[in-house]
Amino acid sequence: MANIQITPDGSDAATVTVRLHGEVDAAGGNELRLALIDVIMRRRPPRVLIDVCAVTAIDPYVIGILRAARDIARDLSLPLAFAGEGSPVAAQLHRDLMVGAVTRPS
């Protein structure tokens, strides 16, 4: 399972942050998929940040969900970034998703 927290980031709520904690397995992936659909397709904030700083392990199924979220956001011209500089999971995502820079949350 995954512990998922979704918060507006900053006083203007220009960024919605999806924070993941712990081990994100396939069961947690389903919860994450629904959360990302809500954020990307319904809320449509100016920017989405997926924070993986506190993730200890991630299932390949979940990487597929994150890849799909990245692609959909790109199709909608919605900036989506991953935060987690220095974490092993962020490094894995960088390799698997071939995203630009994985950044620190601000």
MDTraj code that builds the backbone (N, CA, C; nanometers):
import mdtraj as md
import numpy as np

residues = "MET ALA ASN ILE GLN ILE THR PRO ASP GLY SER ASP ALA ALA THR VAL THR VAL ARG LEU HIS GLY GLU VAL ASP ALA ALA GLY GLY ASN GLU LEU ARG LEU ALA LEU ILE ASP VAL ILE MET ARG ARG ARG PRO PRO ARG VAL LEU ILE ASP VAL CYS ALA VAL THR ALA ILE ASP PRO TYR VAL ILE GLY ILE LEU ARG ALA ALA ARG ASP ILE ALA ARG ASP LEU SER LEU PRO LEU ALA PHE ALA GLY GLU GLY SER PRO VAL ALA ALA GLN LEU HIS ARG ASP LEU MET VAL GLY ALA VAL THR ARG PRO SER".split()
xyz = np.array([
    [0.0844, -0.1185, 0.0000],
    [0.0000, 0.0000, 0.0000],
    [0.0883, 0.1240, 0.0000],
    [0.0232, 0.2352, -0.0246],
    [0.0956, 0.3628, -0.0265],
    [0.0228, 0.4622, 0.0610],
    [0.0996, 0.5495, 0.1212],
    [0.0430, 0.6616, 0.1936],
    [0.0546, 0.7798, 0.0983],
    [-0.0598, 0.8327, 0.0549],
    [-0.0629, 0.9409, -0.0428],
    [-0.1253, 1.0630, 0.0219],
    [-0.0567, 1.1748, 0.0078],
    [-0.1085, 1.3010, 0.0597],
    [-0.1085, 1.4006, -0.0559],
    [-0.2211, 1.4681, -0.0761],
    [-0.2332, 1.5675, -0.1823],
    [-0.2595, 1.7021, -0.1180],
    [-0.1736, 1.7978, -0.1494],
    [-0.1893, 1.9308, -0.0904],
    [-0.1598, 2.0379, -0.1940],
    [-0.2322, 2.1487, -0.1858],
    [-0.1861, 2.2657, -0.2624],
    [-0.0532, 2.3079, -0.2028],
    [0.0370, 2.3552, -0.2860],
    [0.1699, 2.3942, -0.2413],
    [0.1833, 2.5441, -0.2573],
    [0.1932, 2.6161, -0.1481],
    [0.2025, 2.7613, -0.1524],
    [0.0675, 2.8251, -0.1297],
    [0.0695, 2.9525, -0.0973],
    [-0.0552, 3.0214, -0.0629],
    [-0.1454, 3.0422, -0.1827],
    [-0.0890, 3.0448, -0.3045],
    [-0.1731, 3.0663, -0.4218],
    [-0.2245, 2.9357, -0.4802],
    [-0.1846, 2.8240, -0.4247],
    [-0.2262, 2.6908, -0.4692],
    [-0.1949, 2.6700, -0.6166],
    [-0.0887, 2.7331, -0.6656],
    [-0.0508, 2.7172, -0.8058],
    [0.0063, 2.5785, -0.8321],
    [0.0567, 2.5148, -0.7280],
    [0.1122, 2.3803, -0.7420],
    [0.0359, 2.2850, -0.6516],
    [-0.0050, 2.1721, -0.7083],
    [-0.0612, 2.0647, -0.6267],
    [0.0487, 1.9614, -0.6115],
    [0.0785, 1.9271, -0.4863],
    [0.1833, 1.8296, -0.4565],
    [0.1201, 1.6969, -0.4168],
    [0.1651, 1.5903, -0.4806],
    [0.1236, 1.4537, -0.4472],
    [0.2436, 1.3896, -0.3792],
    [0.2347, 1.3723, -0.2469],
    [0.3452, 1.3148, -0.1699],
    [0.3182, 1.1671, -0.1443],
    [0.4171, 1.0866, -0.1753],
    [0.4080, 0.9423, -0.1538],
    [0.5027, 0.9050, -0.0406],
    [0.4600, 0.8097, 0.0429],
    [0.5395, 0.7671, 0.1576],
    [0.5438, 0.6149, 0.1622],
    [0.6565, 0.5617, 0.2030],
    [0.6682, 0.4179, 0.2257],
    [0.6825, 0.3382, 0.0981],
    [0.6406, 0.2131, 0.1052],
    [0.6467, 0.1231, -0.0097],
    [0.5209, 0.1421, -0.0935],
    [0.5390, 0.1709, -0.2209],
    [0.4250, 0.1889, -0.3111],
    [0.4156, 0.0633, -0.3968],
    [0.3245, -0.0266, -0.3575],
    [0.3067, -0.1526, -0.4287],
    [0.1902, -0.1408, -0.5267],
    [0.1564, -0.2511, -0.5919],
    [0.0499, -0.2497, -0.6928],
    [-0.0839, -0.2071, -0.6331],
    [-0.1151, -0.2503, -0.5128],
    [-0.2416, -0.2104, -0.4493],
    [-0.2426, -0.0594, -0.4247],
    [-0.1317, -0.0057, -0.3787],
    [-0.1204, 0.1383, -0.3606],
    [-0.1208, 0.2118, -0.4933],
    [-0.0771, 0.1434, -0.5977],
    [-0.0780, 0.2017, -0.7309],
    [-0.2181, 0.2356, -0.7780],
    [-0.3140, 0.1512, -0.7449],
    [-0.4525, 0.1796, -0.7835],
    [-0.5026, 0.3066, -0.7160],
    [-0.4699, 0.3232, -0.5891],
    [-0.5071, 0.4443, -0.5160],
    [-0.4373, 0.5666, -0.5773],
    [-0.3105, 0.5513, -0.6111],
    [-0.2354, 0.6592, -0.6736],
    [-0.2953, 0.6958, -0.8089],
    [-0.3308, 0.5965, -0.8876],
    [-0.3907, 0.6212, -1.0195],
    [-0.5153, 0.7070, -1.0071],
    [-0.6025, 0.6737, -0.9144],
    [-0.7253, 0.7518, -0.8940],
    [-0.6935, 0.8939, -0.8474],
    [-0.5940, 0.9073, -0.7601],
    [-0.5561, 1.0399, -0.7111],
    [-0.5000, 1.1251, -0.8250],
    [-0.4163, 1.0657, -0.9100],
    [-0.3582, 1.1414, -1.0211],
    [-0.4629, 1.1784, -1.1252],
    [-0.5588, 1.0917, -1.1489],
    [-0.6688, 1.1264, -1.2405],
    [-0.7437, 1.2473, -1.1866],
    [-0.7708, 1.2469, -1.0572],
    [-0.8404, 1.3607, -0.9959],
    [-0.7597, 1.4893, -1.0117],
    [-0.6323, 1.4832, -0.9810],
    [-0.5485, 1.6036, -0.9861],
    [-0.5321, 1.6530, -1.1299],
    [-0.4948, 1.5635, -1.2202],
    [-0.4624, 1.6047, -1.3571],
    [-0.5865, 1.6357, -1.4400],
    [-0.6870, 1.5517, -1.4313],
    [-0.8033, 1.5671, -1.5199],
    [-0.9139, 1.6548, -1.4623],
    [-0.9292, 1.6552, -1.3304],
    [-1.0399, 1.7310, -1.2708],
    [-0.9954, 1.8651, -1.2136],
    [-0.8907, 1.8637, -1.1321],
    [-0.8442, 1.9886, -1.0700],
    [-0.7702, 2.0782, -1.1685],
    [-0.6871, 2.0176, -1.2521],
    [-0.6052, 2.0881, -1.3512],
    [-0.5341, 2.2118, -1.2952],
    [-0.4494, 2.1907, -1.1970],
    [-0.3754, 2.3049, -1.1406],
    [-0.2717, 2.3540, -1.2416],
    [-0.2138, 2.4707, -1.2176],
    [-0.1092, 2.5195, -1.3074],
    [0.0163, 2.4303, -1.3096],
    [0.0402, 2.3554, -1.1999],
    [0.1592, 2.2701, -1.1918],
    [0.1329, 2.1552, -1.0955],
    [0.1891, 2.0376, -1.1260],
    [0.1797, 1.9197, -1.0389],
    [0.3213, 1.8764, -1.0028],
    [0.3420, 1.8494, -0.8737],
    [0.4699, 1.7999, -0.8245],
    [0.4434, 1.6659, -0.7566],
    [0.5119, 1.5613, -0.8008],
    [0.5019, 1.4302, -0.7368],
    [0.6288, 1.4106, -0.6546],
    [0.6113, 1.4076, -0.5231],
    [0.7229, 1.4010, -0.4280],
    [0.7439, 1.2567, -0.3839],
    [0.8606, 1.2009, -0.4194],
    [0.8933, 1.0626, -0.3839],
    [1.0055, 1.0552, -0.2801],
    [1.0323, 1.1669, -0.2111],
    [1.1416, 1.1716, -0.1128],
    [1.1300, 1.0635, -0.0063],
    [1.0077, 1.0336, 0.0372],
    [0.9875, 0.9396, 0.1477],
    [0.9480, 0.7995, 0.1012],
    [0.9623, 0.7717, -0.0274],
    [0.9276, 0.6389, -0.0798],
    [1.0467, 0.5458, -0.0591],
    [1.0172, 0.4279, -0.0044],
    [1.1238, 0.3307, 0.0223],
    [1.1367, 0.2256, -0.0869],
    [1.0279, 0.1970, -0.1584],
    [1.0291, 0.1005, -0.2693],
    [0.9097, 0.1307, -0.3587],
    [0.9249, 0.0980, -0.4879],
    [0.8168, 0.1265, -0.5823],
    [0.8023, 0.0093, -0.6789],
    [0.6792, -0.0335, -0.7006],
    [0.6476, -0.1456, -0.7881],
    [0.6557, -0.1013, -0.9346],
    [0.6990, -0.1882, -1.0254],
    [0.7023, -0.1529, -1.1673],
    [0.5658, -0.1091, -1.2222],
    [0.4582, -0.1667, -1.1708],
    [0.3233, -0.1261, -1.2101],
    [0.3019, 0.0226, -1.1807],
    [0.3522, 0.0683, -1.0680],
    [0.3373, 0.2083, -1.0275],
    [0.4204, 0.2982, -1.1187],
    [0.5358, 0.2513, -1.1606],
    [0.6162, 0.3292, -1.2544],
    [0.5380, 0.3500, -1.3841],
    [0.4654, 0.2489, -1.4271],
    [0.3790, 0.2628, -1.5450],
    [0.2709, 0.3669, -1.5235],
    [0.2143, 0.3718, -1.4033],
    [0.1126, 0.4725, -1.3710],
    [0.1743, 0.6121, -1.3760],
    [0.2932, 0.6274, -1.3212],
    [0.3598, 0.7575, -1.3226],
    [0.3968, 0.7986, -1.4651],
    [0.4369, 0.7021, -1.5471],
    [0.4679, 0.7310, -1.6873],
    [0.3421, 0.7797, -1.7594],
    [0.2297, 0.7133, -1.7363],
    [0.1036, 0.7545, -1.7991],
    [0.0623, 0.8940, -1.7517],
    [0.0785, 0.9219, -1.6227],
    [0.0448, 1.0544, -1.5689],
    [0.1321, 1.1610, -1.6340],
    [0.2605, 1.1328, -1.6466],
    [0.3517, 1.2277, -1.7117],
    [0.3091, 1.2544, -1.8559],
    [0.2741, 1.1483, -1.9290],
    [0.2345, 1.1626, -2.0694],
    [0.1034, 1.2390, -2.0845],
    [0.0063, 1.2097, -1.9991],
    [-0.1219, 1.2806, -2.0046],
    [-0.1028, 1.4275, -1.9703],
    [-0.0245, 1.4548, -1.8670],
    [0.0022, 1.5942, -1.8293],
    [0.0694, 1.6677, -1.9453],
    [0.1637, 1.6025, -2.0092],
    [0.2321, 1.6647, -2.1229],
    [0.1320, 1.6935, -2.2356],
    [0.0420, 1.5984, -2.2643],
    [-0.0588, 1.6183, -2.3682],
    [-0.1508, 1.7357, -2.3366],
    [-0.1734, 1.7606, -2.2073],
    [-0.2594, 1.8709, -2.1637],
    [-0.1804, 2.0005, -2.1410],
    [-0.0510, 1.9980, -2.1706],
    [0.0383, 2.1124, -2.1458],
    [0.0386, 2.1524, -1.9986],
    [0.0314, 2.0532, -1.9124],
    [0.0330, 2.0741, -1.7680],
    [0.1715, 2.0373, -1.7149],
    [0.2454, 2.1326, -1.6611],
    [0.3775, 2.0999, -1.6066],
    [0.3673, 1.9991, -1.4916],
    [0.4415, 1.8916, -1.5017],
    [0.4457, 1.7878, -1.3994],
    [0.5921, 1.7565, -1.3729],
    [0.6312, 1.7598, -1.2455],
    [0.7702, 1.7333, -1.2078],
    [0.7731, 1.6328, -1.0943],
    [0.8891, 1.5682, -1.0799],
    [0.9118, 1.4743, -0.9712],
    [1.0143, 1.5344, -0.8763],
    [0.9889, 1.5239, -0.7465],
    [1.0818, 1.5719, -0.6446],
    [1.1377, 1.4524, -0.5688],
    [1.2641, 1.4620, -0.5337],
    [1.3237, 1.3543, -0.4560],
    [1.4722, 1.3422, -0.4776],
    [1.5372, 1.4530, -0.5008],
    [1.6805, 1.4532, -0.5281],
    [1.7565, 1.3728, -0.4235],
    [1.8372, 1.2814, -0.4725],
    [1.9199, 1.2018, -0.3833],
    [1.8561, 1.0732, -0.3354],
    [1.7248, 1.0560, -0.3536],
    [1.6629, 0.9325, -0.3070],
    [1.6805, 0.8234, -0.4121],
    [1.6992, 0.6981, -0.3685],
    [1.7147, 0.5880, -0.4636],
    [1.5928, 0.5731, -0.5549],
    [1.4741, 0.5993, -0.5022],
    [1.3526, 0.5870, -0.5830],
    [1.3503, 0.6949, -0.6910],
    [1.3924, 0.8160, -0.6565],
    [1.3984, 0.9231, -0.7564],
    [1.4964, 0.8865, -0.8678],
    [1.6092, 0.8284, -0.8305],
    [1.7067, 0.7862, -0.9310],
    [1.6474, 0.6786, -1.0214],
    [1.5728, 0.5857, -0.9630],
    [1.5073, 0.4812, -1.0409],
    [1.4041, 0.5431, -1.1356],
    [1.3247, 0.6383, -1.0854],
    [1.2264, 0.7045, -1.1706],
    [1.2936, 0.7803, -1.2840],
    [1.4035, 0.8458, -1.2528],
    [1.4765, 0.9197, -1.3557],
    [1.5172, 0.8250, -1.4682],
    [1.5671, 0.7087, -1.4326],
    [1.6067, 0.6093, -1.5335],
    [1.4857, 0.5552, -1.6068],
    [1.3819, 0.5166, -1.5331],
    [1.2670, 0.4499, -1.5935],
    [1.1762, 0.5437, -1.6714],
    [1.1651, 0.6675, -1.6272],
    [1.0765, 0.7619, -1.6943],
    [1.1522, 0.8555, -1.7871],
    [1.2841, 0.8580, -1.7729],
    [1.3684, 0.9479, -1.8489],
    [1.3152, 1.0907, -1.8428],
    [1.2831, 1.1333, -1.7197],
    [1.2407, 1.2713, -1.6981],
    [1.3645, 1.3583, -1.6961],
    [1.3441, 1.4892, -1.7037],
    [1.4560, 1.5827, -1.6974],
    [1.5216, 1.5738, -1.5622],
    [1.5216, 1.6791, -1.4887],
    [1.5835, 1.6791, -1.3575],
    [1.4819, 1.6430, -1.2518],
    [1.5217, 1.5596, -1.1606],
    [1.4420, 1.5309, -1.0434],
    [1.4875, 1.6313, -0.9381],
    [1.3957, 1.7104, -0.8872],
    [1.4317, 1.8254, -0.8051],
    [1.3959, 1.8056, -0.6595],
    [1.4454, 1.8972, -0.5785],
    [1.4065, 1.9032, -0.4367],
    [1.2757, 1.9767, -0.4257],
    [1.1861, 1.9320, -0.3360],
    [1.0635, 2.0090, -0.3158],
    [1.0977, 2.1449, -0.2558],
    [1.0248, 2.2483, -0.2981],
    [1.0535, 2.3814, -0.2449],
    [0.9668, 2.4149, -0.1259],
])
top = md.Topology()
chain = top.add_chain()
for i, resn in enumerate(residues, 1):
    res = top.add_residue(resn, chain, resSeq=i)
    for name in ("N", "CA", "C"):
        top.add_atom(name, md.element.get_by_symbol(name[0]), res)
traj = md.Trajectory(xyz[None], top)
